[in-house]
Amino acid sequence: MLRLTPFRHYVEPVVICAQLGSSFYDTGLQMVVKERCANASINHTATEEEQQNAISNFYMTYTILSNVLPFVPAYFLARYGDKGYRMVPLAVPLMGYLISRTLLLLVIMLELQIEVMFAGAMVYGLCGGFSSYWAGVMALVSVSSSEGHRSLHLSRIELMYGLAGFVGSIASGHLFQLYVLERKQGAVLVGLSVLLYLLCFLYVVFVFKTNPDRNSSSSLDQQDEIGILNHRYRDIINIALLFASAILYDIAVGGGMEILMSFVMKEPLNWNAIYVGYGNAAGFIIFFTSFIGVWVFSKCASDTTLIIIGMLSFAAGIYFMAFVTATYMFYLARALTLFALIPMPIIRSLLSKQVQGSSYGKILTMLQLSFVLASLAYSPIFTKIYQATLEWFPGFTFLFSSLITVLAIIPISIVGCRTAKQEGYERIQGN
């Protein structure tokens, strides 16, 4: 029992197990939505455009519900977490995940309407959603790591997240096709997802114990407070620029990836469950290559340079995705985005360095909630652009995504210039 005690302080088992469950759920939902939208027009032969419109409209509504409802709950969960109850911002969202995944299982087993999943999105959102869960994970890692190693530690958590997603995505397509429970396709896959989230919830509630905050001592808090007072204006500008860059990049990535789920379902790709799983797995490989990029480039490049490298990688890959007409071309486009996951953990690391340790949860949750507000605009905009250009150029939204990524580079470049001047000034003062 004593040998297992240190294991209780690791958040990695939660990240890995939850992401496996999420990968199973994503593939299951994607295939069920495709099936139900194809069968919705049973009285007449639905055109491909009608099916695409139905799928994209479903994801637009589902995404908005999932993103807007966590706004208030996530903020209060973050405040509660910053008071020392770091498990709360993890446990409550995991309960929401568990309920929403269970609803998809009921949709499959009882052949309910796919619109039932909107209720799942509402429950998931009111429990804090991904905004609370992921900000809680990042806050836990931030308070237990030094500033010098924080970027690498946050990237390591992203790596664990990505590797679990890769394994789950590879397996999900095959698991979806299993007929075990009353020959309901997808029941085994989603049932495993429910089980994994149940294990995560039980681990957080009954096993997981948080370490004391590294930055919780009064002396460190006083030093942080003095630093913020001395450099208040500079820090506010940096925070605003970091938020602007992160929001623009989230719009580009979120909008592009949301449309990609519909794009691969239509001709000429027309993927089945196995190809969907492989395609999702290709996306998770980027977590590994991005971690390697951080590990290698951090030895010779600044944090802001790393962010720019990641953004340029995504801009190139999503631009190429606009012209994909075959499955092999999809993987070539994905290969160009090999560093696309570098920016977000580095931005979170930079933000955490601008505030006191007792505010990590709030600042990181505010970042996630800013993504929520952005999604309210980009989800319907990208969906409507995709539907309007479906006939003459289905990949037009990916070009739009690439352009927004280039715009996101501007604020982070300004942060890089300001940081370089600041460090130069401090070295002169020190000398």
Secondary structure, DSSP 8 states (H G I E B T S, - for coil): -GGGTGGGG-SHHHHHHHHHHHHHHHHHHHHHHHHHHHHTTTTS---HHHHHHHHHHHHHHHHHHHHHTTHHHHHHHHHHHHTT-TTHHHHHHHHHHHHHHHHHHHHHHTT--TTHHHHHHHHHHHTTHHHHHHHHHHHHHHHTS-HHHHHHHHHHHHHHHHHHHHHHHHHHHHHHT---STT-TTHHHHHHHHHHHHHHHHIIIII------TT-SHHHHHHHHHHHHHTHHHHHHHHHHHHHHHHHHHHHHHHHHHHHHHHTTSTTT---HHHHHHHHHHHHHHHHHHHHHHHHHTTTS-HHHHHHHHHHHHHHHHHHHTT--SHHHHHHHHHHTTTTTSHHHHHHHHHHTTS-GGGHHHHHHHHHHHHHHHHHHHHHHHHHHHHHHTTT-TTHHHHHHHHHHHHHHHHHHHHHHHHHHHHHHHHHHH-
